[in-house]
Each structure stands twice: as structure tokens, then as C-alpha cells.
């Protein structure tokens, strides 16, 4: 809890997405799952959601431009 308010978290399974969000300044915590894979947990804030949306939009734009 921070300041009496419980934080909500958004979990991501994709390493490169988590690293991209981290490069843009968002902090995450990494946890090991039972199957040995990792999960990346971000504080679910408006800034996080906006950044995730913009990054996804950029991915889709580049994907279309490059024909992938």
C-alpha cells in the first residue's frame, strides 16, 4: 500500500514489450512463474496505459509500413 491506497498492477508476459516500456521510463518488477517463464508487472496508472497504447500504435504503424 502506498499512502493508504492499494496499487493495481498490469502483468505482461512479453519480455521485449516490458523492456520497451522500461526504456520509455516505466519501472517494472519481474517474477518467475511456476512453469519457469517470467511475468513483468507494472503499476497500472494512467501514464502506463497511455504509454502502452502509444507503443502499440507505433508497433502497428511500423508493422504496416514494413509489410510484416
ROSE-869650 format. One record per residue: y, x, z of N, C-alpha, C, O, CB in turn; residue in one letter. Coordinates in steps of 0.1 Angstrom, whole numbers, plus 5000, padded with zeros to 4 digits. Glycine has a CB too. Layout:
REM residues N
YXZYXZYXZYXZYXZA;...
***
This chain:
REM residues 68
498850085000500050005000501250095000501350195006500049915012X;502250044993503550124992504650024996504849924988503750184978X;505350045006506449955010505949815014506749725012507449955000X;504749795018504249665022503749585010503349475011505249595029X;503849644997503349574985502149644980502149774978504549574975X;501049574977499849634972500149664957500649584950498649534973X;499749784953499849824939498649774931497549764936499949974938X;498949724919497949684910497749804900498649884897498249554902X;496449814895496149934887495549884873494849774873495250024893X;495749954863495249924850494250044846494750154846496349914839X;493050014843492050114841491850124826491750034818490750074848X;491750254822491450294808490250374807490050464815492750364802X;489350354797488150424796488350534785487450624784487050334791X;489350534777489550634767490450754771491550744775490250564754X;489750864771490350994776491651024768492751054775489451104775X;491651014755492851054747493950964749495151004748492551074733X;493750834751494750734754495350774768496650764769494150594754X;494550794777495050834791495950964790496950974796493950854801X;495451064782496251184781497551164773498551224777495351294774X;497551074764498751044756499750974765500951014765498450954744X;499350884774500250814783500750914793501850914798499450704790X;499851014797500251114807501351204801502351244807499051194811X;501151244788502151324781503551254780504551324780501651354766X;503551124780504751044780505351024794506350964795504550914773X;504751084804505251084817504650994828505050994839506651054816X;503550924824502950834833501850914840501050984834502350714826X;501750894853500750954861499450874862499550744863501250994876X;498350934863497050864865496150924875496351044878496350844851X;495150854879494050914887492850894879492550794873494050834901X;491950994879490650994872489550974882489551034893490451114864X;488650884879487450864888486150874880486150844868487550724894X;485150914886483850924880483150784881483150734892482951034886X;482550734870481750614871480350654874479950764873481950534858X;479550554878478150574881477350634869476450714871477450444885X;477750604857477050654845477450794841477050844831477250554834X;478450854849478850984846480150994838480751104836477851064839X;480550884832481850884825483050874834482850854846481850764814X;484150884828485450884836486150754834486050694823486351004833X;486950714843487850604842489250654847489350724857487450474850X;490250614839491650664842492450544847492550444840492250734829X;493050554858493650444865495150474866495650574872493050414879X;495950384860497450384860498050274869497450164870498050384846X;499150304875499850194882500350094871500950134862501050244891X;499949964873500249864864501749814866501949714872499249744865X;502649884860504049844861504549804847503949814837504849964866X;505749744848506449704835506649824826506449814814507749634838X;507049934832507150064824505850104817505850144806507750174832X;504750094825503450124820503150034808502750084797502350114830X;503249904810502949814799503749834787503249824776503149664804X;505049854789505949884777505550014770505450014757507449894782X;505150114777504750244771503450224764503250274753504650354782X;502550154770501250124763501450054750500750084740500250054773X;502249944751502549864739503149954728502749944716503449754742X;504150034731504850124721503850224715503850254703506050194727X;503050284724502050384719501050314710500650374700501250444731X;500550194713499650114705500350084691499650094681499149994712X;501550044692502350014679502450144670502250134658503749964682X;502750254677502750384669501450414663501350454651503250494678X;500350394670499050424665498750334653498250384643497950394676X;499050204654498850114643499650154631499250144619499049974647X;500850194633501750234622501250364615501150364603503150264627X;500850464623500250584617498950554610498650614599500050694628X;498150464616496850434610497050374596496250404587496050334619X;497950284595498250214582498850324572498350324560499250104584X;499750404576500350494567499350604562499450634550501550574575X;498450644570497550744566496250684560495350764555497150834578X;496150554560494950494554493650504562492550484556494750554540X;493750534574492550544583492050404587491050394594492750634595X;
***
